[in-house]
Amino acid sequence: MPHLTLATPPEGVSVTDLGSTAPTRHLGYVTTPALAQTLPVRALIRELRAAHAR
């Protein structure tokens, strides 16, 4: 569940910190070379690279 949903859990609900072994989700984007040259896809790739560099 989203963290904010569990920030103040209702009575009877407990929250367990999973630490560094918590499950994660990685999303990827696959495109063809032809689509990679379109402005929207280039902008998306630029944003993803900038976010990854942080």
N, CA, C and O atoms as a GROMACS GRO file, in nm:
protein
  216
    1MET      N    1   0.084  -0.118   0.000
    1MET     CA    2   0.000   0.000   0.000
    1MET      C    3   0.089   0.124   0.000
    1MET      O    4   0.202   0.120   0.050
    2PRO      N    5   0.039   0.233  -0.055
    2PRO     CA    6   0.118   0.357  -0.054
    2PRO      C    7   0.150   0.400   0.088
    2PRO      O    8   0.070   0.384   0.180
    3HIS      N    9   0.270   0.456   0.105
    3HIS     CA   10   0.316   0.498   0.238
    3HIS      C   11   0.217   0.596   0.302
    3HIS      O   12   0.188   0.584   0.421
    4LEU      N   13   0.166   0.691   0.226
    4LEU     CA   14   0.076   0.790   0.285
    4LEU      C   15  -0.052   0.726   0.335
    4LEU      O   16  -0.113   0.775   0.430
    5THR      N   17  -0.094   0.617   0.273
    5THR     CA   18  -0.213   0.548   0.317
    5THR      C   19  -0.191   0.490   0.456
    5THR      O   20  -0.284   0.483   0.537
    6LEU      N   21  -0.069   0.447   0.483
    6LEU     CA   22  -0.039   0.383   0.610
    6LEU      C   23   0.027   0.476   0.711
    6LEU      O   24   0.070   0.431   0.817
    7ALA      N   25   0.034   0.606   0.680
    7ALA     CA   26   0.098   0.700   0.772
    7ALA      C   27   0.026   0.702   0.906
    7ALA      O   28   0.091   0.709   1.011
    8THR      N   29  -0.104   0.695   0.904
    8THR     CA   30  -0.183   0.686   1.027
    8THR      C   31  -0.281   0.569   1.009
    8THR      O   32  -0.398   0.591   0.977
    9PRO      N   33  -0.233   0.447   1.030
    9PRO     CA   34  -0.319   0.331   1.006
    9PRO      C   35  -0.435   0.325   1.104
    9PRO      O   36  -0.422   0.368   1.219
   10PRO      N   37  -0.546   0.273   1.059
   10PRO     CA   38  -0.661   0.261   1.148
   10PRO      C   39  -0.632   0.159   1.259
   10PRO      O   40  -0.540   0.078   1.249
   11GLU      N   41  -0.711   0.164   1.362
   11GLU     CA   42  -0.696   0.072   1.474
   11GLU      C   43  -0.705  -0.073   1.424
   11GLU      O   44  -0.792  -0.106   1.344
   12GLY      N   45  -0.617  -0.156   1.472
   12GLY     CA   46  -0.618  -0.297   1.431
   12GLY      C   47  -0.526  -0.326   1.314
   12GLY      O   48  -0.509  -0.442   1.277
   13VAL      N   49  -0.465  -0.222   1.255
   13VAL     CA   50  -0.374  -0.241   1.142
   13VAL      C   51  -0.234  -0.207   1.189
   13VAL      O   52  -0.211  -0.100   1.247
   14SER      N   53  -0.140  -0.297   1.165
   14SER     CA   54  -0.002  -0.269   1.203
   14SER      C   55   0.083  -0.254   1.077
   14SER      O   56   0.053  -0.312   0.973
   15VAL      N   57   0.188  -0.174   1.089
   15VAL     CA   58   0.278  -0.148   0.978
   15VAL      C   59   0.415  -0.204   1.013
   15VAL      O   60   0.467  -0.178   1.121
   16THR      N   61   0.472  -0.282   0.922
   16THR     CA   62   0.604  -0.341   0.944
   16THR      C   63   0.702  -0.282   0.844
   16THR      O   64   0.680  -0.286   0.723
   17ASP      N   65   0.812  -0.228   0.895
   17ASP     CA   66   0.917  -0.174   0.809
   17ASP      C   67   0.996  -0.291   0.750
   17ASP      O   68   1.049  -0.373   0.825
   18LEU      N   69   1.004  -0.299   0.618
   18LEU     CA   70   1.076  -0.408   0.554
   18LEU      C   71   1.223  -0.376   0.532
   18LEU      O   72   1.297  -0.461   0.483
   19GLY      N   73   1.265  -0.256   0.568
   19GLY     CA   74   1.405  -0.219   0.557
   19GLY      C   75   1.456  -0.222   0.414
   19GLY      O   76   1.383  -0.192   0.320
   20SER      N   77   1.582  -0.259   0.400
   20SER     CA   78   1.644  -0.256   0.267
   20SER      C   79   1.602  -0.373   0.179
   20SER      O   80   1.636  -0.376   0.061
   21THR      N   81   1.529  -0.468   0.234
   21THR     CA   82   1.484  -0.583   0.154
   21THR      C   83   1.342  -0.566   0.102
   21THR      O   84   1.282  -0.660   0.050
   22ALA      N   85   1.289  -0.446   0.115
   22ALA     CA   86   1.152  -0.421   0.068
   22ALA      C   87   1.143  -0.440  -0.082
   22ALA      O   88   1.237  -0.408  -0.154
   23PRO      N   89   1.032  -0.493  -0.131
   23PRO     CA   90   1.016  -0.510  -0.276
   23PRO      C   91   1.016  -0.374  -0.346
   23PRO      O   92   0.965  -0.275  -0.293
   24THR      N   93   1.071  -0.371  -0.464
   24THR     CA   94   1.072  -0.249  -0.544
   24THR      C   95   1.018  -0.277  -0.682
   24THR      O   96   1.014  -0.392  -0.726
   25ARG      N   97   0.977  -0.173  -0.749
   25ARG     CA   98   0.927  -0.185  -0.885
   25ARG      C   99   1.011  -0.098  -0.975
   25ARG      O  100   1.033   0.020  -0.947
   26HIS      N  101   1.059  -0.155  -1.083
   26HIS     CA  102   1.137  -0.082  -1.182
   26HIS      C  103   1.060  -0.082  -1.313
   26HIS      O  104   1.020  -0.187  -1.363
   27LEU      N  105   1.039   0.035  -1.367
   27LEU     CA  106   0.968   0.048  -1.493
   27LEU      C  107   1.066   0.084  -1.602
   27LEU      O  108   1.158   0.164  -1.581
   28GLY      N  109   1.047   0.027  -1.717
   28GLY     CA  110   1.133   0.059  -1.829
   28GLY      C  111   1.050   0.102  -1.948
   28GLY      O  112   0.929   0.082  -1.951
   29TYR      N  113   1.114   0.158  -2.045
   29TYR     CA  114   1.046   0.203  -2.165
   29TYR      C  115   1.126   0.154  -2.284
   29TYR      O  116   1.245   0.183  -2.295
   30VAL      N  117   1.062   0.082  -2.371
   30VAL     CA  118   1.130   0.031  -2.490
   30VAL      C  119   1.067   0.097  -2.612
   30VAL      O  120   0.945   0.109  -2.621
   31THR      N  121   1.150   0.139  -2.703
   31THR     CA  122   1.100   0.206  -2.823
   31THR      C  123   1.181   0.162  -2.944
   31THR      O  124   1.289   0.105  -2.930
   32THR      N  125   1.128   0.188  -3.058
   32THR     CA  126   1.200   0.156  -3.181
   32THR      C  127   1.291   0.274  -3.216
   32THR      O  128   1.267   0.385  -3.170
   33PRO      N  129   1.393   0.251  -3.297
   33PRO     CA  130   1.478   0.364  -3.338
   33PRO      C  131   1.400   0.476  -3.405
   33PRO      O  132   1.433   0.594  -3.388
   34ALA      N  133   1.296   0.441  -3.482
   34ALA     CA  134   1.217   0.545  -3.549
   34ALA      C  135   1.144   0.632  -3.448
   34ALA      O  136   1.140   0.754  -3.462
   35LEU      N  137   1.084   0.569  -3.344
   35LEU     CA  138   1.014   0.647  -3.241
   35LEU      C  139   1.109   0.725  -3.153
   35LEU      O  140   1.073   0.831  -3.102
   36ALA      N  141   1.230   0.674  -3.135
   36ALA     CA  142   1.327   0.743  -3.049
   36ALA      C  143   1.367   0.878  -3.105
   36ALA      O  144   1.423   0.960  -3.033
   37GLN      N  145   1.340   0.901  -3.230
   37GLN     CA  146   1.376   1.028  -3.291
   37GLN      C  147   1.264   1.131  -3.284
   37GLN      O  148   1.283   1.245  -3.327
   38THR      N  149   1.147   1.094  -3.230
   38THR     CA  150   1.038   1.190  -3.219
   38THR      C  151   1.061   1.279  -3.097
   38THR      O  152   1.121   1.237  -2.998
   39LEU      N  153   1.013   1.402  -3.105
   39LEU     CA  154   1.035   1.499  -2.999
   39LEU      C  155   0.983   1.452  -2.863
   39LEU      O  156   1.055   1.464  -2.764
   40PRO      N  157   0.861   1.397  -2.852
   40PRO     CA  158   0.813   1.354  -2.720
   40PRO      C  159   0.900   1.244  -2.658
   40PRO      O  160   0.925   1.247  -2.538
   41VAL      N  161   0.944   1.149  -2.738
   41VAL     CA  162   1.026   1.040  -2.684
   41VAL      C  163   1.163   1.092  -2.644
   41VAL      O  164   1.217   1.051  -2.542
   42ARG      N  165   1.220   1.182  -2.722
   42ARG     CA  166   1.350   1.240  -2.686
   42ARG      C  167   1.337   1.318  -2.554
   42ARG      O  168   1.428   1.314  -2.471
   43ALA      N  169   1.225   1.388  -2.536
   43ALA     CA  170   1.203   1.463  -2.413
   43ALA      C  171   1.190   1.368  -2.294
   43ALA      O  172   1.242   1.395  -2.186
   44LEU      N  173   1.120   1.257  -2.314
   44LEU     CA  174   1.106   1.157  -2.209
   44LEU      C  175   1.242   1.100  -2.170
   44LEU      O  176   1.273   1.089  -2.052
   45ILE      N  177   1.321   1.063  -2.268
   45ILE     CA  178   1.454   1.009  -2.241
   45ILE      C  179   1.541   1.110  -2.167
   45ILE      O  180   1.614   1.073  -2.076
   46ARG      N  181   1.533   1.236  -2.206
   46ARG     CA  182   1.609   1.341  -2.139
   46ARG      C  183   1.568   1.352  -1.992
   46ARG      O  184   1.654   1.365  -1.904
   47GLU      N  185   1.437   1.348  -1.965
   47GLU     CA  186   1.388   1.357  -1.827
   47GLU      C  187   1.432   1.236  -1.745
   47GLU      O  188   1.472   1.251  -1.630
   48LEU      N  189   1.424   1.118  -1.803
   48LEU     CA  190   1.466   0.997  -1.731
   48LEU      C  191   1.614   1.002  -1.698
   48LEU      O  192   1.655   0.965  -1.588
   49ARG      N  193   1.695   1.046  -1.793
   49ARG     CA  194   1.839   1.055  -1.768
   49ARG      C  195   1.869   1.158  -1.658
   49ARG      O  196   1.955   1.136  -1.573
   50ALA      N  197   1.797   1.270  -1.662
   50ALA     CA  198   1.818   1.373  -1.560
   50ALA      C  199   1.778   1.322  -1.422
   50ALA      O  200   1.847   1.350  -1.324
   51ALA      N  201   1.668   1.249  -1.414
   51ALA     CA  202   1.623   1.196  -1.284
   51ALA      C  203   1.720   1.090  -1.233
   51ALA      O  204   1.744   1.081  -1.113
   52HIS      N  205   1.775   1.012  -1.324
   52HIS     CA  206   1.870   0.906  -1.284
   52HIS      C  207   2.003   0.966  -1.235
   52HIS      O  208   2.070   0.908  -1.150
   53ALA      N  209   2.039   1.081  -1.287
   53ALA     CA  210   2.166   1.144  -1.251
   53ALA      C  211   2.161   1.206  -1.112
   53ALA      O  212   2.266   1.233  -1.053
   54ARG      N  213   2.045   1.230  -1.058
   54ARG     CA  214   2.030   1.296  -0.928
   54ARG      C  215   2.074   1.209  -0.815
   54ARG      O  216   2.068   1.251  -0.699
   0.00000   0.00000   0.00000
